[in-house]
Amino acid sequence: MQNNDNKNSIYDELNKLTLEDLYASFEKPTASNKSVTSKKKEISAEDCLYDKLYICPVCGNNFKSKTIRKGKVRFISNELDLKPIYEPIQPDYYDIVLCDKCGYTAMSSKFDKLTNTQEELIKTNITPKFFPKQYPIIYDVDIAIERYKLALINSIAKKGRSGEKAYICLKIAWFYRDKADLENEIMYLKAAHKGFNEAFINDRFPICGLEENTLLYIIAAIGSRIGKIDDSLRILSRLIVKRGLNARLKSKISELREILKKIKS
């Protein structure tokens, strides 16, 4: 166990992240491998969670991480950039897995996908600065931000792909939106926008579960929030005429396109 008094801990790195740091991490992509009520009873936040067992691919540690029970949360809607809203808790808050021994942290879908080189990079760049923290059962938005930033620092340290870093940045931006912190939301949206553009060119689809049309739409939606209206309209105009679009996605494309056309007129 690492010393909690370590002044150069990985947690100290969280507040040092700047827009320049995030942009730099995208420049050279690597080729490495409120309550819901039912007729029977009210569903609490605790009802939606269980402890899932993980084995850390870096240090071999066995540990548990809070995970959402399928079918327990209810989808309400999503915003124009596909930010989802659920009740009674937000599943995205719990999608980060953190090894409490070595500090390796990643989105659940990426946690066991490490190359040997990346394992060594985590051991060298993350573990010496890490000490474990106790988290409550229910995560608030600030805990979610902290855990996603830990995942982002890990992704940068292991030289993760652009799409992974961009997706984490998008989630962090959404959480800052939950806090009505526009400055930080825009900072992370800009990083996500740059990273997704890099990923579109260099990464293979699907990118963090996103197929090509959905990723292009998200790039346009993010662009519309960071002042790139013309670029977003060009993307949407190309997307809307594509064949085989998912009906829900096509509806979102049309909605956002009309909003941006009104802004421009």
N, C-alpha and C positions, 0 to 999 in steps of 0.2 A: 504493500500500500504506500502511495506517495505521501509526502509531507504536506499537510494543509497550509503550512506557513510558507510554502514555496512561492516567492514573489514573482517568479517567471512562469506561472502556471498557464495551462492552456486556456483557462477561463479569462485570464488577463488579456489574451489575444482577441477576445470577442469584440471588445469596444475599440480595438485598433483597426478593424476592417474599414477600409476607405473605398471609394468608387474606383480609384486608381488600382488598388490591390485586386479588386474583382475583375476589372478589365484585363489586367495583366495575366490573370489566371486563365483567360479565354484565348489568349493570342496564339498558343501553340498546342492545339489538340493532340493528344497522344493516341497511338494506335494500340494501346494495351487493352490485352484481353480484359332557457325556458323549458319546460317539461313537455313531454308528449304523454297524453293520456289515452288509454285504450278502454275498451268496454270492461276489462277485468280489473286493471290496476294501473296506477301511474308508474311510468318507467323512470327510474332515477339514473343519474350519471354513472353511479357505481354498477348498476345492472348492465350497463353497456360494455363493461371492461372485464378482461381476465388476464392472468399472467401467462405469457407464452414463453416457453423455454428456448433459448438460443445457445449455440456453441460458437464462441468467437473464433473466426478464421485466422486471427493474428496470434493470439496467445493460448487458445484452447480452453478458455474459461467458460464454465457453464453458468448461465445467469438467466433471470426472467425479465421480461419487459412488458409493460402494459399494452394491451392490444384490444381493438374494438371487436365485440361480438357481432357477427353477421346477423342482420335482421333486427337488431336492437335500436339502431338509429334510423331516423326518418329524414329522407331528402325533402327539402322544402323548395329550393330554387337554386339557380346559379346566376351570377352577374355576367356582364357582357364579356369579360375576359375569362369566363368559365369558373370563377371562384365559387365553390359550392357552399351552400348553407344547409346545415342539418340541425335536427333536434334529437335528444336534449343536449348532446355535446358534439364537438367538431372532430371527426375522425382524423383530419390532417394533423391535429395537435399530437397524435399518438403514433405517427408514422415514422418516427426516428428511433433507431435501436442503438443503444450506447452500452458498450462493454465497461463495467465498473472496475475492471482490473487494469486494462491497458489503455483505455480511452478511445479505442476505435469506435467511430460513430458513422452511421450511414442511414439512408432511407431503407425501409424494410426490404424493398424489392432489390436493393443493391448490396445488402449487407454481406452476403456470402460470395459475392462476385469480385474476387481480388486475384491479381496475379502475384507470383512470388516476389517480384520487384516491388509491387505496391505494399505487400506485407512488410517488407524491410523498410520502406519509406515511412510507414506508420510507426514502426518500432523506433526509428531514428528521430522523426520529427514531432510525434505526438506523445508517445508514452512517457518520455522523460519529464514532460511538463504537466502530466495529468495527475490529478487526485480526484477520488470519487466524491460525489455529493448525494445526499438523500433527497429524493423528490417525493412530493405528496402523491396520493392516489389520483386526485383530479388535477390535471394540468390547466393552468390559466394561460392567457396569451403570452405573458412574459416568459413563462417556462418553455412554451412552444418555440418562441423566438430563440431562446438560449440554446435549446437542443438542435434546432436547425442550423444555427450558426456554428455549433460544434461540428455538425455534419459537413458544412461548407468548408471549414478549416481543414477537416480531414480530407475532403475531396481535392482541395488545392494541394495539400501535402503529398497525397498519393499520385498527383498528376492525373486526376480523373478527367473524363471526357467533358467537352463543353456543354453538352446537353444535360448532363447530370448537375453540373454547377448552376446552369441557368434555371433548371427546374427548382432547385433548392432556393435560389434567389427569388423566383416567382412566389413560392410559398411564404417566404419571409416578408415580401412586399404585401401579400394578402393579410398577414398577421398585423403588420403596421397599419393597414387600413382598418382592421378591427379596433385598433387603438386610436384611430383618427389622427395618426402621425403622418401627415402628408409628405414632409421632407424625407423621412426615411423610406416611406413607401416608394416615392419617385426614384430615390437612389437605387433601390434594389430592382425596381422595374427596368431602369436603364441597363443595369448589369444583366438582367434576364434577357432583355431585348437583344443586346449585343451577343450574349452567349448562344441564344437560340438561332440567331443568324449564322454564327460560326458552325453550330451543330448541323444546320440544314445543309451546309456545304460539305462538311467533313465527317459527320457521324452517319451511321446506318440506321434506317428505320426498322421497327418503331423506336422512338427516342423517349425513354422513360414512359413507355406505354402510349405515346402519341404517334398516330400515323401522320402522313405528310400533310393532308388537308387540314387536320386539326391543328397541327403545329403552325402552319401558315396563318390560320385564323388567329391563333393566340399571338403570334408576332404582330399581326395587324391590330388586334385589340390592345396590346401593350403599347404599341406605337401611338394609338389614338390618345392614350393617357399621358404620354410624355412629349406631346407636341409634334409628332411626325404624321400629321394628318394626310398629307399628299401621298406619302409612302404607303400608308395604311389603305387609302382608297384604291391605289393601284393594285395592291394585293387582293383586296376584296372584289374588285371588278374582274380580276382573273379567276378568282375562286368561284364566283356566282354562276359562271357559265360551264363549270366542270360537270361532267356526267357522273352519275352514281353517288352524289353527295348524300350523306345522311340527312334525313328530313329535319332533325333538330338542329344540326349544324347549319344547314341551308337557311333555316329561319333566323339563326343568330347572325349569319353573314348579312342577310337582307336588312335586319334591324339595325345593326351597327353601320352598315353602308348608308342607310337613309339618314341616320343621326349625323354622320360626318358630312354628307352632302348638304344638309341644312346648315351646319356650322360654316361650311365654305361659301354658301350662297349669300 
